[in-house]
Amino acid sequence: MANIKSAMKRANVIRIRTKRNAAYRSMMKTAIRRFEVALKTGDLEKARGDLQKALRTIDKIETKGVIHKNTANRKKSRLAKALNRAS
């Protein structure tokens, strides 16, 4: 446990950011899962819409620094490739 006031504040800020980042990651995973479910059911129009939402979510999370730029690009590429294979 921190004794210095600034160290206590930093620990508190880290706790808050960890929770926020977990929420962002969950949001990203949900968007990806919705796209994959639409793809499995064969509904390509819904899959295209869900892909756009997933890409937007991944970009948003990347700009906030939750995931690395290359990780975001890799995820987006894999999703696009999955849609292209299905259609």
Buried (B, 14 or more C-beta within 10 A) or exposed (E): EEEEEEEEEEEEEEEEEEEEBEEBEEBBEEBBEBBBEBBEEEEBEBBBBBBEBBBEBBEBBBEEEBBEEEEBEEBBEEBEEBBEEEE
